[in-house]
Amino acid sequence: MIIQPDGKTLAEVIGDYNEEGALIEVYLGKSIESDLSWAQNAIKFSCGDYYKGKTSGYWYTSEAFYELLQGHDGNVRDIINQFDGCSGTKTGTIILDFKNRKSNTVSFEEADKLLSIIRVNSKRVNPVRLGQIGEIDGYGYYKSTGKFDLNTAKGNHNAEIPFAVEAWVDYSQKKGLTVLVNKTPITGDMWVTESKNKLSIYGCNIYEDLGIKKANVILNTITPYMPITSDGKAPDMSKFVTEIVETIQKAGRRAKKLLPIAVAKSLSQKDIITLQRNIYKYNRHYESGVLN
């Protein structure tokens, strides 16, 4: 792919490719120092369960649904068939007043009516269906779910956006934060800071005390729609702030429970980290058959 001065891209055939799937190669200039941490994390966290359903009529405001129709060059039937709960015999009932209509000929008022019919014929998607990464060895883990509303400026329908928040906490590692959206590293900047031996999280429109001790924290938010704070697609995490804090705190409590209860209560943070490292070292030696 050759990028042109006017922003267009031209394709050049450079040979046959006989392997399965797609191969993407990117060449950077020698003066650019590559950092593959984003790509490595994207691969690492590309696991667990995924959403297997279709898009939902409840995820669109009146305006967003109208724009979707205007950008579609096919028939109304084609696009309605892509919605959760609207395929098969239901499609004919839903488009009864829109037979053989092109999607981009539908007026705003007609689109609002059509969205109403879609919602009557479908159910809200349970956030549990959105998927998850799941537990990671050595980390305390917790998952919570919720939803937020997006108001429409025109029309009758607000959007209802479901989401799931996963958090992992490990006290044996140095302080750090990895933030993912839909299992992919974010483009915005978020940090954890320490004050009086307690962590706070800030960035992407949130600043909250977590109330846990120094730890390595991983955070993943799964949602069909993520608000952004800039053209660079940095996520606006303010919609999820309550669930983020609660989920990290509960993951932190579970991380502490990975140690024997009596020991966990009596040890300092430094002692806990040392003990966890020694347990990990012992287990590795035990599995290899070498005990010193």
C-alpha positions as CSV (number, residue, x, y, z in Angstrom):
1,M,0.0,0.0,0.0
2,I,1.6,3.3,-1.1
3,I,0.3,6.4,0.6
4,Q,-0.2,9.3,-1.8
5,P,0.3,13.1,-1.1
6,D,-3.5,13.6,-1.3
7,G,-4.2,11.0,1.3
8,K,-5.3,8.3,-1.0
9,T,-3.6,4.8,-1.0
10,L,-2.6,2.8,-4.0
11,A,-2.1,-1.0,-4.0
12,E,1.0,-2.5,-5.6
13,V,1.2,-6.2,-6.4
14,I,4.6,-7.5,-5.3
15,G,4.1,-11.2,-5.6
16,D,2.1,-14.3,-4.6
17,Y,1.2,-15.2,-1.0
18,N,0.4,-18.9,-0.5
19,E,-0.1,-19.0,3.2
20,E,-3.5,-19.0,5.1
21,G,-4.8,-15.7,6.6
22,A,-3.3,-12.2,6.2
23,L,0.3,-11.1,6.6
24,I,0.9,-7.5,7.4
25,E,4.4,-6.1,7.3
26,V,5.3,-2.6,8.3
27,Y,8.7,-1.0,7.6
28,L,9.9,1.9,9.6
29,G,12.8,4.2,8.9
30,K,16.1,3.4,10.7
31,S,15.9,6.6,12.7
32,I,12.7,5.4,14.4
33,E,13.1,3.3,17.5
34,S,10.2,0.8,17.5
35,D,8.3,-0.1,20.6
36,L,6.2,-3.2,20.3
37,S,4.7,-3.2,23.8
38,W,1.3,-2.3,22.5
39,A,1.3,-5.1,19.9
40,Q,2.6,-7.6,22.4
41,N,-0.1,-6.7,24.9
42,A,-2.7,-6.9,22.2
43,I,-1.6,-10.4,21.4
44,K,-1.2,-11.4,25.1
45,F,-4.8,-10.3,26.1
46,S,-6.5,-11.6,22.9
47,C,-8.0,-14.5,24.8
48,G,-11.1,-15.5,26.7
49,D,-14.7,-15.1,25.6
50,Y,-16.0,-12.8,22.8
51,Y,-19.4,-11.3,22.0
52,K,-21.0,-13.6,19.5
53,G,-24.2,-11.7,18.8
54,K,-25.1,-8.9,16.4
55,T,-25.4,-5.2,16.9
56,S,-28.4,-4.0,19.0
57,G,-31.0,-1.4,18.3
58,Y,-30.6,-0.2,21.9
59,W,-27.0,0.8,21.2
60,Y,-28.1,3.6,18.8
61,T,-29.5,7.1,19.4
62,S,-32.0,8.3,16.8
63,E,-29.3,10.4,15.2
64,A,-26.8,7.5,15.1
65,F,-29.3,5.1,13.5
66,Y,-30.2,7.6,10.9
67,E,-26.6,8.2,10.0
68,L,-26.1,4.4,9.8
69,L,-28.9,4.1,7.2
70,Q,-27.6,7.1,5.2
71,G,-24.1,5.5,5.0
72,H,-25.5,2.1,3.7
73,D,-26.0,1.7,0.0
74,G,-28.1,-1.5,0.2
75,N,-31.7,-2.2,0.9
76,V,-33.3,-1.7,4.3
77,R,-33.8,-5.4,4.6
78,D,-30.1,-6.0,4.3
79,I,-29.2,-3.8,7.2
80,I,-32.1,-4.8,9.5
81,N,-31.0,-8.4,9.1
82,Q,-27.7,-7.5,10.9
83,F,-29.5,-6.5,14.1
84,D,-29.8,-8.7,17.1
85,G,-33.2,-10.4,17.3
86,C,-34.3,-9.1,13.8
87,S,-33.2,-11.9,11.4
88,G,-35.2,-14.6,9.8
89,T,-38.9,-14.2,9.6
90,K,-38.9,-11.2,11.8
91,T,-37.1,-9.2,9.1
92,G,-40.2,-9.2,6.9
93,T,-42.4,-8.0,9.7
94,I,-40.1,-5.2,10.7
95,I,-39.6,-3.8,7.2
96,L,-43.2,-4.1,6.1
97,D,-43.4,-0.4,5.4
98,F,-39.9,-0.3,3.8
99,K,-40.0,-3.0,1.2
100,N,-37.5,-2.6,-1.6
101,R,-36.4,0.8,-0.1
102,K,-32.8,1.8,-0.2
103,S,-31.4,2.5,3.2
104,N,-30.1,6.0,2.2
105,T,-33.6,7.1,1.0
106,V,-35.2,6.7,4.5
107,S,-36.0,10.1,6.1
108,F,-35.1,10.9,9.7
109,E,-38.7,10.5,10.9
110,E,-38.9,7.1,9.1
111,A,-35.6,6.0,10.6
112,D,-36.9,6.9,14.1
113,K,-40.0,4.8,13.5
114,L,-37.9,1.9,12.2
115,L,-35.7,2.0,15.3
116,S,-38.8,1.8,17.4
117,I,-39.9,-1.4,15.6
118,I,-36.4,-2.9,15.9
119,R,-36.5,-2.4,19.7
120,V,-40.0,-3.8,20.1
121,N,-38.8,-7.0,18.3
122,S,-35.5,-7.4,20.3
123,K,-34.2,-7.6,23.8
124,R,-31.5,-5.6,25.5
125,V,-28.1,-7.3,25.4
126,N,-27.1,-8.6,28.8
127,P,-23.6,-7.2,29.6
128,V,-22.5,-10.7,30.5
129,R,-22.7,-11.6,26.8
130,L,-20.1,-9.0,25.9
131,G,-17.2,-11.4,26.8
132,Q,-14.2,-11.3,29.0
133,I,-10.5,-12.1,29.3
134,G,-11.0,-14.0,32.6
135,E,-8.6,-14.9,35.4
136,I,-4.8,-14.6,35.0
137,D,-2.5,-16.7,37.1
138,G,-1.0,-14.9,40.1
139,Y,-3.5,-12.0,40.1
140,G,-6.6,-11.3,42.1
141,Y,-9.4,-10.9,39.6
142,Y,-12.9,-9.4,39.6
143,K,-15.4,-8.5,37.0
144,S,-18.4,-6.1,37.1
145,T,-21.0,-5.0,34.6
146,G,-23.2,-2.0,34.0
147,K,-24.7,0.4,31.4
148,F,-24.8,4.1,30.6
149,D,-27.1,6.2,28.5
150,L,-26.3,8.5,25.6
151,N,-28.9,11.2,25.0
152,T,-30.0,12.0,21.5
153,A,-30.2,15.7,20.4
154,K,-33.0,14.9,17.9
155,G,-35.6,12.1,17.8
156,N,-37.1,9.9,20.4
157,H,-34.5,7.3,21.2
158,N,-31.5,7.5,23.6
159,A,-28.9,4.8,23.4
160,E,-28.3,2.3,26.2
161,I,-24.7,1.1,26.2
162,P,-23.8,-2.1,28.2
163,F,-20.3,-2.6,29.5
164,A,-18.1,-5.0,31.5
165,V,-15.1,-4.0,33.6
166,E,-12.4,-6.5,34.5
167,A,-9.5,-5.8,36.9
168,W,-6.5,-7.8,38.0
169,V,-4.2,-6.9,40.9
170,D,-0.8,-8.4,41.9
171,Y,1.0,-7.1,45.0
172,S,4.2,-9.0,44.2
173,Q,5.0,-6.9,41.2
174,K,6.2,-3.3,41.1
175,K,3.6,-0.5,40.8
176,G,2.2,-0.2,37.3
177,L,-1.0,0.1,35.3
178,T,-2.1,-1.5,32.0
179,V,-5.4,-0.3,30.5
180,L,-7.3,-2.0,27.8
181,V,-10.5,-1.4,25.9
182,N,-12.0,-4.4,24.3
183,K,-8.8,-6.3,25.1
184,T,-6.7,-3.8,23.2
185,P,-4.2,-1.2,24.7
186,I,-5.6,2.3,24.8
187,T,-4.1,5.3,23.0
188,G,-4.6,7.7,26.0
189,D,-2.4,8.0,29.0
190,M,-3.4,6.7,32.4
191,W,-1.3,6.2,35.5
192,V,-1.4,5.0,39.1
193,T,0.3,7.2,41.7
194,E,1.1,6.4,45.3
195,S,0.4,8.6,48.4
196,K,0.6,7.4,52.0
197,N,1.0,3.9,50.7
198,K,-2.3,4.0,48.8
199,L,-2.8,4.0,45.0
200,S,-4.8,6.5,43.0
201,I,-5.7,6.2,39.3
202,Y,-5.9,9.2,36.9
203,G,-6.0,10.0,33.2
204,C,-8.7,9.9,30.5
205,N,-11.1,12.0,32.5
206,I,-10.9,10.2,35.9
207,Y,-8.9,10.8,39.1
208,E,-9.9,8.5,41.9
209,D,-8.4,7.0,45.0
210,L,-8.3,3.3,44.8
211,G,-7.6,2.6,48.5
212,I,-5.3,-0.3,47.8
213,K,-1.6,-0.7,48.5
214,K,1.2,-0.5,45.8
215,A,0.5,-3.1,43.2
216,N,0.5,-3.9,39.5
217,V,-3.0,-3.3,38.1
218,I,-4.5,-4.4,34.8
219,L,-7.8,-2.9,33.7
220,N,-10.0,-4.0,30.8
221,T,-13.3,-2.4,29.7
222,I,-15.5,-4.2,27.2
223,T,-18.3,-2.2,25.5
224,P,-19.8,-1.8,22.0
225,Y,-19.3,2.0,22.2
226,M,-16.5,3.9,23.9
227,P,-16.7,7.7,24.2
228,I,-13.5,9.4,23.3
229,T,-11.8,12.6,24.6
230,S,-9.9,13.5,21.4
231,D,-9.3,12.9,17.7
232,G,-6.6,10.5,18.8
233,K,-9.3,8.2,20.1
234,A,-8.2,8.4,23.7
235,P,-11.1,6.8,25.7
236,D,-13.3,8.9,28.0
237,M,-13.4,6.6,31.1
238,S,-15.6,8.9,33.2
239,K,-18.7,6.8,32.2
240,F,-17.2,3.8,34.0
241,V,-15.5,5.4,37.0
242,T,-17.7,3.9,39.7
243,E,-17.3,0.3,38.3
244,I,-13.6,0.8,37.7
245,V,-12.9,1.8,41.3
246,E,-15.1,-0.9,42.8
247,T,-13.7,-3.6,40.5
248,I,-10.1,-2.8,41.2
249,Q,-10.8,-2.7,45.0
250,K,-12.5,-6.1,44.9
251,A,-9.7,-7.6,42.8
252,G,-7.2,-6.2,45.3
253,R,-9.0,-7.9,48.2
254,R,-8.9,-11.2,46.2
255,A,-5.2,-10.7,45.5
256,K,-4.6,-10.5,49.3
257,K,-6.6,-13.7,49.8
258,L,-4.2,-15.6,47.6
259,L,-2.0,-15.7,50.7
260,P,-2.9,-17.6,53.9
261,I,-5.3,-15.4,55.9
262,A,-3.3,-15.3,59.1
263,V,-0.1,-14.5,57.3
264,A,-1.7,-11.8,55.2
265,K,-3.0,-10.0,58.3
266,S,0.3,-9.9,60.0
267,L,2.7,-9.0,57.2
268,S,3.6,-5.6,55.9
269,Q,3.3,-4.8,52.2
270,K,7.1,-5.4,51.8
271,D,6.8,-8.8,53.5
272,I,3.9,-9.8,51.4
273,I,5.8,-9.1,48.2
274,T,8.9,-11.0,49.4
275,L,6.7,-14.0,50.4
276,Q,4.9,-14.2,47.1
277,R,8.2,-14.1,45.2
278,N,9.6,-16.9,47.3
279,I,6.5,-19.0,46.8
280,Y,6.7,-18.5,43.0
281,K,10.5,-19.4,43.1
282,Y,9.8,-22.5,45.1
283,N,7.0,-23.7,42.8
284,R,9.2,-23.3,39.8
285,H,12.0,-25.3,41.4
286,Y,9.5,-28.0,42.5
287,E,8.0,-28.3,39.0
288,S,11.5,-28.7,37.5
289,G,12.5,-31.3,40.2
290,V,15.3,-29.1,41.6
291,L,14.9,-28.0,45.2
292,N,17.7,-26.0,46.9
